[in-house]
Amino acid sequence: MKFWQLRNQFYDLICFNINQVYAWQPGFDKNNLTRWVKQNLLVKLRNSWYSFPDYVKMSVS
């Protein structure tokens, strides 16, 4: 799966968890989330919750 596919699906939710991703794509590789966090494409909030950096910047401003 490409990052843009995940972004298009979950961007409007502001934050999402891994179970929502599995419900959408049952064969999803969780390692992708780790890679995207390391590339600063996603922000890990806690446990299995993630958000996009755009929203984190908005809440700090």
PDB file of N, CA, C and O in Angstrom:
ATOM      1  N   MET A   1       0.851  -1.179   0.000  1.00  0.00           N
ATOM      2  CA  MET A   1       0.000   0.000   0.000  1.00  0.00           C
ATOM      3  C   MET A   1       0.891   1.234   0.000  1.00  0.00           C
ATOM      4  O   MET A   1       1.948   1.263   0.629  1.00  0.00           O
ATOM      5  N   LYS A   2       0.450   2.221  -0.700  1.00  0.00           N
ATOM      6  CA  LYS A   2       1.152   3.503  -0.756  1.00  0.00           C
ATOM      7  C   LYS A   2       0.588   4.449   0.302  1.00  0.00           C
ATOM      8  O   LYS A   2      -0.571   4.346   0.705  1.00  0.00           O
ATOM      9  N   PHE A   3       1.442   5.371   0.737  1.00  0.00           N
ATOM     10  CA  PHE A   3       1.031   6.319   1.770  1.00  0.00           C
ATOM     11  C   PHE A   3      -0.157   7.156   1.318  1.00  0.00           C
ATOM     12  O   PHE A   3      -1.064   7.414   2.109  1.00  0.00           O
ATOM     13  N   TRP A   4      -0.167   7.581   0.063  1.00  0.00           N
ATOM     14  CA  TRP A   4      -1.250   8.458  -0.405  1.00  0.00           C
ATOM     15  C   TRP A   4      -2.606   7.765  -0.315  1.00  0.00           C
ATOM     16  O   TRP A   4      -3.623   8.432  -0.127  1.00  0.00           O
ATOM     17  N   GLN A   5      -2.641   6.437  -0.446  1.00  0.00           N
ATOM     18  CA  GLN A   5      -3.908   5.709  -0.313  1.00  0.00           C
ATOM     19  C   GLN A   5      -4.431   5.803   1.122  1.00  0.00           C
ATOM     20  O   GLN A   5      -5.617   6.042   1.351  1.00  0.00           O
ATOM     21  N   LEU A   6      -3.529   5.611   2.078  1.00  0.00           N
ATOM     22  CA  LEU A   6      -3.914   5.736   3.487  1.00  0.00           C
ATOM     23  C   LEU A   6      -4.340   7.163   3.790  1.00  0.00           C
ATOM     24  O   LEU A   6      -5.341   7.381   4.473  1.00  0.00           O
ATOM     25  N   ARG A   7      -3.597   8.126   3.293  1.00  0.00           N
ATOM     26  CA  ARG A   7      -3.918   9.537   3.540  1.00  0.00           C
ATOM     27  C   ARG A   7      -5.291   9.894   2.971  1.00  0.00           C
ATOM     28  O   ARG A   7      -6.081  10.563   3.637  1.00  0.00           O
ATOM     29  N   ASN A   8      -5.576   9.463   1.769  1.00  0.00           N
ATOM     30  CA  ASN A   8      -6.881   9.751   1.160  1.00  0.00           C
ATOM     31  C   ASN A   8      -8.028   9.139   1.960  1.00  0.00           C
ATOM     32  O   ASN A   8      -9.111   9.718   2.044  1.00  0.00           O
ATOM     33  N   GLN A   9      -7.791   7.979   2.541  1.00  0.00           N
ATOM     34  CA  GLN A   9      -8.843   7.284   3.279  1.00  0.00           C
ATOM     35  C   GLN A   9      -9.086   7.883   4.667  1.00  0.00           C
ATOM     36  O   GLN A   9     -10.232   7.975   5.107  1.00  0.00           O
ATOM     37  N   PHE A  10      -8.019   8.291   5.358  1.00  0.00           N
ATOM     38  CA  PHE A  10      -8.144   8.647   6.774  1.00  0.00           C
ATOM     39  C   PHE A  10      -7.883  10.109   7.098  1.00  0.00           C
ATOM     40  O   PHE A  10      -7.998  10.492   8.263  1.00  0.00           O
ATOM     41  N   TYR A  11      -7.545  10.928   6.143  1.00  0.00           N
ATOM     42  CA  TYR A  11      -7.173  12.315   6.436  1.00  0.00           C
ATOM     43  C   TYR A  11      -8.299  13.086   7.123  1.00  0.00           C
ATOM     44  O   TYR A  11      -8.033  13.884   8.021  1.00  0.00           O
ATOM     45  N   ASP A  12      -9.525  12.868   6.727  1.00  0.00           N
ATOM     46  CA  ASP A  12     -10.659  13.603   7.307  1.00  0.00           C
ATOM     47  C   ASP A  12     -10.955  13.211   8.758  1.00  0.00           C
ATOM     48  O   ASP A  12     -11.667  13.932   9.456  1.00  0.00           O
ATOM     49  N   LEU A  13     -10.421  12.091   9.212  1.00  0.00           N
ATOM     50  CA  LEU A  13     -10.686  11.626  10.577  1.00  0.00           C
ATOM     51  C   LEU A  13      -9.806  12.309  11.627  1.00  0.00           C
ATOM     52  O   LEU A  13     -10.068  12.175  12.823  1.00  0.00           O
ATOM     53  N   ILE A  14      -8.802  13.013  11.217  1.00  0.00           N
ATOM     54  CA  ILE A  14      -7.827  13.677  12.086  1.00  0.00           C
ATOM     55  C   ILE A  14      -6.925  12.651  12.776  1.00  0.00           C
ATOM     56  O   ILE A  14      -5.705  12.720  12.623  1.00  0.00           O
ATOM     57  N   CYS A  15      -7.484  11.709  13.525  1.00  0.00           N
ATOM     58  CA  CYS A  15      -6.664  10.629  14.081  1.00  0.00           C
ATOM     59  C   CYS A  15      -7.372   9.301  13.812  1.00  0.00           C
ATOM     60  O   CYS A  15      -8.592   9.247  13.659  1.00  0.00           O
ATOM     61  N   PHE A  16      -6.587   8.249  13.759  1.00  0.00           N
ATOM     62  CA  PHE A  16      -7.123   6.923  13.450  1.00  0.00           C
ATOM     63  C   PHE A  16      -6.275   5.886  14.170  1.00  0.00           C
ATOM     64  O   PHE A  16      -5.160   6.169  14.605  1.00  0.00           O
ATOM     65  N   ASN A  17      -6.818   4.686  14.287  1.00  0.00           N
ATOM     66  CA  ASN A  17      -6.040   3.623  14.924  1.00  0.00           C
ATOM     67  C   ASN A  17      -5.832   2.463  13.959  1.00  0.00           C
ATOM     68  O   ASN A  17      -6.428   2.408  12.883  1.00  0.00           O
ATOM     69  N   ILE A  18      -4.983   1.553  14.367  1.00  0.00           N
ATOM     70  CA  ILE A  18      -4.612   0.439  13.505  1.00  0.00           C
ATOM     71  C   ILE A  18      -5.807  -0.451  13.181  1.00  0.00           C
ATOM     72  O   ILE A  18      -5.855  -1.049  12.106  1.00  0.00           O
ATOM     73  N   ASN A  19      -6.769  -0.549  14.090  1.00  0.00           N
ATOM     74  CA  ASN A  19      -7.945  -1.385  13.827  1.00  0.00           C
ATOM     75  C   ASN A  19      -8.789  -0.821  12.689  1.00  0.00           C
ATOM     76  O   ASN A  19      -9.378  -1.584  11.923  1.00  0.00           O
ATOM     77  N   GLN A  20      -8.855   0.488  12.569  1.00  0.00           N
ATOM     78  CA  GLN A  20      -9.575   1.103  11.457  1.00  0.00           C
ATOM     79  C   GLN A  20      -8.873   0.797  10.135  1.00  0.00           C
ATOM     80  O   GLN A  20      -9.524   0.577   9.114  1.00  0.00           O
ATOM     81  N   VAL A  21      -7.554   0.784  10.165  1.00  0.00           N
ATOM     82  CA  VAL A  21      -6.792   0.457   8.953  1.00  0.00           C
ATOM     83  C   VAL A  21      -7.036  -0.995   8.570  1.00  0.00           C
ATOM     84  O   VAL A  21      -7.250  -1.296   7.396  1.00  0.00           O
ATOM     85  N   TYR A  22      -7.007  -1.903   9.549  1.00  0.00           N
ATOM     86  CA  TYR A  22      -7.257  -3.320   9.264  1.00  0.00           C
ATOM     87  C   TYR A  22      -8.683  -3.561   8.766  1.00  0.00           C
ATOM     88  O   TYR A  22      -8.897  -4.445   7.936  1.00  0.00           O
ATOM     89  N   ALA A  23      -9.646  -2.804   9.247  1.00  0.00           N
ATOM     90  CA  ALA A  23     -11.023  -2.948   8.764  1.00  0.00           C
ATOM     91  C   ALA A  23     -11.120  -2.529   7.304  1.00  0.00           C
ATOM     92  O   ALA A  23     -11.897  -3.098   6.538  1.00  0.00           O
ATOM     93  N   TRP A  24     -10.334  -1.543   6.927  1.00  0.00           N
ATOM     94  CA  TRP A  24     -10.335  -1.047   5.551  1.00  0.00           C
ATOM     95  C   TRP A  24      -9.496  -1.941   4.641  1.00  0.00           C
ATOM     96  O   TRP A  24      -9.918  -2.272   3.533  1.00  0.00           O
ATOM     97  N   GLN A  25      -8.299  -2.334   5.110  1.00  0.00           N
ATOM     98  CA  GLN A  25      -7.381  -3.186   4.344  1.00  0.00           C
ATOM     99  C   GLN A  25      -6.917  -4.333   5.250  1.00  0.00           C
ATOM    100  O   GLN A  25      -5.922  -4.178   5.957  1.00  0.00           O
ATOM    101  N   PRO A  26      -7.605  -5.470   5.248  1.00  0.00           N
ATOM    102  CA  PRO A  26      -7.267  -6.567   6.169  1.00  0.00           C
ATOM    103  C   PRO A  26      -5.825  -7.073   6.059  1.00  0.00           C
ATOM    104  O   PRO A  26      -5.269  -7.543   7.051  1.00  0.00           O
ATOM    105  N   GLY A  27      -5.224  -6.987   4.902  1.00  0.00           N
ATOM    106  CA  GLY A  27      -3.854  -7.478   4.726  1.00  0.00           C
ATOM    107  C   GLY A  27      -2.790  -6.424   4.943  1.00  0.00           C
ATOM    108  O   GLY A  27      -1.649  -6.604   4.518  1.00  0.00           O
ATOM    109  N   PHE A  28      -3.136  -5.333   5.591  1.00  0.00           N
ATOM    110  CA  PHE A  28      -2.203  -4.219   5.785  1.00  0.00           C
ATOM    111  C   PHE A  28      -0.992  -4.647   6.612  1.00  0.00           C
ATOM    112  O   PHE A  28      -1.125  -5.371   7.598  1.00  0.00           O
ATOM    113  N   ASP A  29       0.183  -4.192   6.198  1.00  0.00           N
ATOM    114  CA  ASP A  29       1.428  -4.476   6.917  1.00  0.00           C
ATOM    115  C   ASP A  29       1.698  -3.348   7.910  1.00  0.00           C
ATOM    116  O   ASP A  29       1.959  -2.213   7.511  1.00  0.00           O
ATOM    117  N   LYS A  30       1.635  -3.660   9.189  1.00  0.00           N
ATOM    118  CA  LYS A  30       1.807  -2.649  10.240  1.00  0.00           C
ATOM    119  C   LYS A  30       3.176  -1.973  10.173  1.00  0.00           C
ATOM    120  O   LYS A  30       3.330  -0.848  10.649  1.00  0.00           O
ATOM    121  N   ASN A  31       4.158  -2.635   9.595  1.00  0.00           N
ATOM    122  CA  ASN A  31       5.492  -2.042   9.464  1.00  0.00           C
ATOM    123  C   ASN A  31       5.472  -0.772   8.619  1.00  0.00           C
ATOM    124  O   ASN A  31       6.339   0.089   8.764  1.00  0.00           O
ATOM    125  N   ASN A  32       4.482  -0.659   7.737  1.00  0.00           N
ATOM    126  CA  ASN A  32       4.357   0.570   6.946  1.00  0.00           C
ATOM    127  C   ASN A  32       4.153   1.779   7.849  1.00  0.00           C
ATOM    128  O   ASN A  32       4.721   2.842   7.597  1.00  0.00           O
ATOM    129  N   LEU A  33       3.354   1.630   8.892  1.00  0.00           N
ATOM    130  CA  LEU A  33       3.118   2.746   9.816  1.00  0.00           C
ATOM    131  C   LEU A  33       4.425   3.179  10.472  1.00  0.00           C
ATOM    132  O   LEU A  33       4.694   4.374  10.599  1.00  0.00           O
ATOM    133  N   THR A  34       5.230   2.217  10.886  1.00  0.00           N
ATOM    134  CA  THR A  34       6.520   2.531  11.507  1.00  0.00           C
ATOM    135  C   THR A  34       7.417   3.279  10.529  1.00  0.00           C
ATOM    136  O   THR A  34       8.057   4.264  10.897  1.00  0.00           O
ATOM    137  N   ARG A  35       7.463   2.816   9.294  1.00  0.00           N
ATOM    138  CA  ARG A  35       8.276   3.495   8.271  1.00  0.00           C
ATOM    139  C   ARG A  35       7.798   4.918   8.038  1.00  0.00           C
ATOM    140  O   ARG A  35       8.607   5.841   7.940  1.00  0.00           O
ATOM    141  N   TRP A  36       6.502   5.096   7.950  1.00  0.00           N
ATOM    142  CA  TRP A  36       5.955   6.427   7.675  1.00  0.00           C
ATOM    143  C   TRP A  36       6.142   7.369   8.855  1.00  0.00           C
ATOM    144  O   TRP A  36       6.295   8.574   8.660  1.00  0.00           O
ATOM    145  N   VAL A  37       6.133   6.845  10.069  1.00  0.00           N
ATOM    146  CA  VAL A  37       6.426   7.678  11.246  1.00  0.00           C
ATOM    147  C   VAL A  37       7.883   8.132  11.189  1.00  0.00           C
ATOM    148  O   VAL A  37       8.178   9.298  11.451  1.00  0.00           O
ATOM    149  N   LYS A  38       8.793   7.225  10.850  1.00  0.00           N
ATOM    150  CA  LYS A  38      10.216   7.576  10.749  1.00  0.00           C
ATOM    151  C   LYS A  38      10.471   8.599   9.651  1.00  0.00           C
ATOM    152  O   LYS A  38      11.398   9.403   9.751  1.00  0.00           O
ATOM    153  N   GLN A  39       9.649   8.573   8.600  1.00  0.00           N
ATOM    154  CA  GLN A  39       9.783   9.535   7.499  1.00  0.00           C
ATOM    155  C   GLN A  39       9.013  10.824   7.768  1.00  0.00           C
ATOM    156  O   GLN A  39       8.962  11.708   6.913  1.00  0.00           O
ATOM    157  N   ASN A  40       8.413  10.935   8.955  1.00  0.00           N
ATOM    158  CA  ASN A  40       7.618  12.109   9.354  1.00  0.00           C
ATOM    159  C   ASN A  40       6.382  12.328   8.487  1.00  0.00           C
ATOM    160  O   ASN A  40       5.917  13.458   8.338  1.00  0.00           O
ATOM    161  N   LEU A  41       5.859  11.261   7.924  1.00  0.00           N
ATOM    162  CA  LEU A  41       4.612  11.343   7.166  1.00  0.00           C
ATOM    163  C   LEU A  41       3.411  11.146   8.083  1.00  0.00           C
ATOM    164  O   LEU A  41       2.304  11.591   7.779  1.00  0.00           O
ATOM    165  N   LEU A  42       3.643  10.471   9.215  1.00  0.00           N
ATOM    166  CA  LEU A  42       2.621  10.245  10.237  1.00  0.00           C
ATOM    167  C   LEU A  42       3.206  10.595  11.597  1.00  0.00           C
ATOM    168  O   LEU A  42       4.423  10.643  11.773  1.00  0.00           O
ATOM    169  N   VAL A  43       2.320  10.839  12.552  1.00  0.00           N
ATOM    170  CA  VAL A  43       2.726  11.078  13.935  1.00  0.00           C
ATOM    171  C   VAL A  43       2.047  10.020  14.793  1.00  0.00           C
ATOM    172  O   VAL A  43       0.831   9.843  14.730  1.00  0.00           O
ATOM    173  N   LYS A  44       2.841   9.318  15.595  1.00  0.00           N
ATOM    174  CA  LYS A  44       2.258   8.336  16.511  1.00  0.00           C
ATOM    175  C   LYS A  44       1.825   9.076  17.768  1.00  0.00           C
ATOM    176  O   LYS A  44       2.635   9.732  18.424  1.00  0.00           O
ATOM    177  N   LEU A  45       0.548   8.968  18.096  1.00  0.00           N
ATOM    178  CA  LEU A  45       0.008   9.668  19.256  1.00  0.00           C
ATOM    179  C   LEU A  45       0.194   8.846  20.526  1.00  0.00           C
ATOM    180  O   LEU A  45       0.776   9.324  21.500  1.00  0.00           O
ATOM    181  N   ARG A  46      -0.296   7.627  20.515  1.00  0.00           N
ATOM    182  CA  ARG A  46      -0.101   6.696  21.628  1.00  0.00           C
ATOM    183  C   ARG A  46      -0.587   5.326  21.186  1.00  0.00           C
ATOM    184  O   ARG A  46      -1.457   5.206  20.324  1.00  0.00           O
ATOM    185  N   ASN A  47      -0.017   4.308  21.785  1.00  0.00           N
ATOM    186  CA  ASN A  47      -0.331   2.920  21.456  1.00  0.00           C
ATOM    187  C   ASN A  47      -0.557   2.742  19.960  1.00  0.00           C
ATOM    188  O   ASN A  47       0.405   2.805  19.194  1.00  0.00           O
ATOM    189  N   SER A  48      -1.760   2.527  19.527  1.00  0.00           N
ATOM    190  CA  SER A  48      -1.997   2.273  18.103  1.00  0.00           C
ATOM    191  C   SER A  48      -2.717   3.435  17.420  1.00  0.00           C
ATOM    192  O   SER A  48      -3.375   3.232  16.400  1.00  0.00           O
ATOM    193  N   TRP A  49      -2.605   4.635  17.961  1.00  0.00           N
ATOM    194  CA  TRP A  49      -3.266   5.813  17.399  1.00  0.00           C
ATOM    195  C   TRP A  49      -2.274   6.675  16.635  1.00  0.00           C
ATOM    196  O   TRP A  49      -1.154   6.909  17.089  1.00  0.00           O
ATOM    197  N   TYR A  50      -2.703   7.143  15.467  1.00  0.00           N
ATOM    198  CA  TYR A  50      -1.846   7.932  14.590  1.00  0.00           C
ATOM    199  C   TYR A  50      -2.600   9.155  14.085  1.00  0.00           C
ATOM    200  O   TYR A  50      -3.830   9.195  14.091  1.00  0.00           O
ATOM    201  N   SER A  51      -1.839  10.145  13.650  1.00  0.00           N
ATOM    202  CA  SER A  51      -2.411  11.334  13.034  1.00  0.00           C
ATOM    203  C   SER A  51      -1.449  11.812  11.954  1.00  0.00           C
ATOM    204  O   SER A  51      -0.360  11.264  11.785  1.00  0.00           O
ATOM    205  N   PHE A  52      -1.863  12.821  11.243  1.00  0.00           N
ATOM    206  CA  PHE A  52      -1.024  13.408  10.204  1.00  0.00           C
ATOM    207  C   PHE A  52      -0.355  14.661  10.758  1.00  0.00           C
ATOM    208  O   PHE A  52      -0.964  15.385  11.545  1.00  0.00           O
ATOM    209  N   PRO A  53       0.877  14.926  10.366  1.00  0.00           N
ATOM    210  CA  PRO A  53       1.610  16.083  10.910  1.00  0.00           C
ATOM    211  C   PRO A  53       0.871  17.406  10.734  1.00  0.00           C
ATOM    212  O   PRO A  53       1.033  18.308  11.556  1.00  0.00           O
ATOM    213  N   ASP A  54       0.078  17.540   9.698  1.00  0.00           N
ATOM    214  CA  ASP A  54      -0.670  18.785   9.457  1.00  0.00           C
ATOM    215  C   ASP A  54      -1.567  19.117  10.644  1.00  0.00           C
ATOM    216  O   ASP A  54      -1.655  20.275  11.054  1.00  0.00           O
ATOM    217  N   TYR A  55      -2.227  18.111  11.193  1.00  0.00           N
ATOM    218  CA  TYR A  55      -3.144  18.337  12.310  1.00  0.00           C
ATOM    219  C   TYR A  55      -2.398  18.629  13.607  1.00  0.00           C
ATOM    220  O   TYR A  55      -2.867  19.416  14.430  1.00  0.00           O
ATOM    221  N   VAL A  56      -1.265  18.016  13.791  1.00  0.00           N
ATOM    222  CA  VAL A  56      -0.485  18.259  15.005  1.00  0.00           C
ATOM    223  C   VAL A  56       0.023  19.694  15.008  1.00  0.00           C
ATOM    224  O   VAL A  56       0.024  20.347  16.051  1.00  0.00           O
ATOM    225  N   LYS A  57       0.450  20.188  13.861  1.00  0.00           N
ATOM    226  CA  LYS A  57       0.915  21.574  13.751  1.00  0.00           C
ATOM    227  C   LYS A  57      -0.222  22.553  14.017  1.00  0.00           C
ATOM    228  O   LYS A  57      -0.006  23.597  14.633  1.00  0.00           O
ATOM    229  N   MET A  58      -1.427  22.230  13.563  1.00  0.00           N
ATOM    230  CA  MET A  58      -2.580  23.103  13.775  1.00  0.00           C
ATOM    231  C   MET A  58      -2.901  23.244  15.253  1.00  0.00           C
ATOM    232  O   MET A  58      -3.207  24.341  15.720  1.00  0.00           O
ATOM    233  N   SER A  59      -2.835  22.151  15.988  1.00  0.00           N
ATOM    234  CA  SER A  59      -3.215  22.190  17.396  1.00  0.00           C
ATOM    235  C   SER A  59      -2.184  22.930  18.248  1.00  0.00           C
ATOM    236  O   SER A  59      -2.536  23.468  19.298  1.00  0.00           O
ATOM    237  N   VAL A  60      -0.939  22.970  17.828  1.00  0.00           N
ATOM    238  CA  VAL A  60       0.110  23.666  18.569  1.00  0.00           C
ATOM    239  C   VAL A  60       0.039  25.162  18.313  1.00  0.00           C
ATOM    240  O   VAL A  60       0.332  25.959  19.204  1.00  0.00           O
ATOM    241  N   SER A  61      -0.339  25.543  17.125  1.00  0.00           N
ATOM    242  CA  SER A  61      -0.365  26.970  16.752  1.00  0.00           C
ATOM    243  C   SER A  61      -1.423  27.742  17.485  1.00  0.00           C
ATOM    244  O   SER A  61      -1.564  28.947  17.276  1.00  0.00           O
TER     245      SER A  61
END
